[in-house]
Amino acid sequence: MHICRYDGITGEHIVLGGNDLVVHMCLLFNSMLRHSFVPSDFRFGLIKPVLEDKHGDIKSTDMYRPITVTPVISKLFELMIDLVTVVWRLPHE
């Protein structure tokens, strides 16, 4: 199952994007870091209800928990930041 975000981009688009996409994503992310700028679309998410117990009363709102579906590119940026900063975080944890 491919979760399509509000921007229409799935993880499969990123995986199959090839080297050209990697180069452009690197340019985008480096520019964002250099200019301390995060696009407003990166902060947008759709809240979806997820059924916690399929054997319970599906009509009860207590049976659902919310998840936020965020853009794939913003998740990739978060992962990149996490991987880059782990070097600085490890000695301090």
Buried (B, 14 or more C-beta within 10 A) or exposed (E): EEEBBEEEBBBEBBEEEEEEEEEEBEEBBEEBBEEEEEEEEBEBBEEEEEEEEEEEEEEEEEBBEEEEBBBBBBBBBEEBEEEEEEEEEEEEE
